[in-house]
Amino acid sequence: MRGGNVTARECVSKAAWGYSYNYGSQEEAEEEAIKQCEADDAKAVTWARNAWCALALGDEGAYGHGWADTASAARAKAMKQCRKYGEHPHIVVCVSSDGEVQK
């Protein structure tokens, strides 16, 4: 990953999700992620600086999120959290703060 303070952010709503990366601040990344959601009930749920963040969705509105130094660790955290609230979790996005995106 690139050096410096690079931020990634993810948001979720009842009907949509979004993400952003390569922003200089948490606030800028949050604004873009929420903008991508295009939903009135969107809220930012996780962010990472020089790391990875992942978002998992499950049945009946369940979601989980996590951040870590590696994509696999961020995915595992998101899945574990999502399983607490619903069944059939799956990763919808995992993004690094410098822009690598895995779906």
N, C-alpha and C positions, 0 to 999 in steps of 0.2 A: 504494500500500500504506500501511497505517496505520503510524504511528510507534511507537517503543518497541521493546522486546525481545520479539518474538513469534517463536515457534519452530514449525517444521513438522518432522515426522519420518516416515520410511517404514520398513517392515520387510518381510522376505521369508522364506519357508520353502519347503520342497520342494512344499508343497501349497496355500499360501495367501499372501496379502499384506495389509497394512493400512497405514493412515496416520493421522496426527493433525495438528492445527494449533491455533493460538491458545493455546499454552501458554507460561508465563512462563520455563520453563527447558528445556534439552535433556533432562534426566533425566525430567521430567514428560511431555514429548512422546514420548520413547522408551517409557516404560511404557505409555502409551495405545496407541501403534501396535502394540506387541507383543501387548497384550491383544486388539486387533482381529483379529490373525492367528489366534488360537485354535489354535496349533500348538506342540508341545513344542520343535521345532527352530527357532522364529522367532528372527531376529536383526535388530537395527536396522542399516540399511545407509547411510542418508544423512539429513542434516538441513540445515535452512536457517534463518537468522535474518533476517527482513525481506527474504526472497527466495523463490525457487521451488525445489522439488525434484521430480524425475521418476523413475519406475520403469518399466523396460522388461523384458518377459519374452520368452524365445525357446524354441526346441526343447530338449528333454532337460534341463530345469532351468537353462538359461542365464538370467542376468539382468544388467542393467546399471542404474546409477543416476547421477544427476548433479544438481547444484544450480547456479543462476545467478540473475542479476538479472531475467531475463525467462523466461517459460514456454517460448518457442521455443528458447532457448539451453539450458535444463535438459533439454528433450526431446532435443535433438541430442546432448548429452553422454551421456545414458542409452542412446540407440540405438547410438551409436558403441561404447560399452563392451560392450553386449550382443552386438554383432556379433563381437567378439573371441572369444566363448565358445560361440556357437551361431547357428543359422540362424533365419530368419523372426521377427526381433524385432518387437515392437509395444509401444506405450506402454499401460500399464494404468492409470496415474494420474499426474497432474501437479498438485501442490497448492502454493498460496502459503501463507506463514506466517500470513496473516490470513484464510485460509479459502476462497479461491476454488479450486474443484476442477474440473479438466478430465480427462475420461477418453477 
